[in-house]
């Protein structure tokens, strides 16, 4: 009886059709495709995000420096009446803008290079097993962005000061 059951079981096994093999590489894995899609989204955001920062920085610096120059109109008029050159008067504001934006760029690059990647990786660590590690700062990109930030601020300051310096001391 046992041999009969064994033979019946073997017959059932032999009647099973051979399976179709499905070989998937890592590009077909749902988790990998989902992770790659998320990484592409972050990459797209990262290419546009700095533009927003620079636009906001330019608008804030233009507004701030224009207001600072407008508040000092009487002082600028006094300097012009006393014979100070336009370069000497404008150097005060340009130097202030360069130093303030230089310090702001340095602090912003260091803080955002440490905080923003940690924040994003922490959010994605909920879904994917990712370690939250600091991202190294690329010196070339950091210097270029700091130079662009300082340049935008100094250009906005120069525009505000030069518009004021075109007026006569008595009008100021």
Helices and strands as residue ranges (DSSP letters): H 2-15, H 30-71, H 73-82, H 86-124, H 139-165
